[in-house]
Amino acid sequence: MRGLRRSRGLTQEQLAEELGVTPRYLAGIERGERNLTLDSVDALAEQLGVESVSLLTTAP
């Protein structure tokens, strides 16, 4: 997810603001320390412009 965010030129602060979460919470998501609801995954995917499933699968 960090790579997607960076490729779109967004800082953690910018994306966190768009999602209505704290930058600290977003950092925890990026590190895999937070569990998300499916609604949260959908909102995050929408902001990043990707399909939700791409956030749920690991890259090879």
C-alpha positions, 0 to 999 in steps of 0.5 A: 500500500505504501508504494501505491500511495507514493506512486500517486504522490501522496504523503501519509498525512494527505491520504490520512486526511482524505480517509478521515484517520490520523497519520499514525493510524495510516502508518499502522495500516501500512506496517500491517499492524492494524486490522481493517474492516471491509468498508475501510479497505473499500474506502482506501482502495477508492482513494488510491484508485485501485480495486479493493482486492489488490489491497488484500492480496500480496505481490509476488 
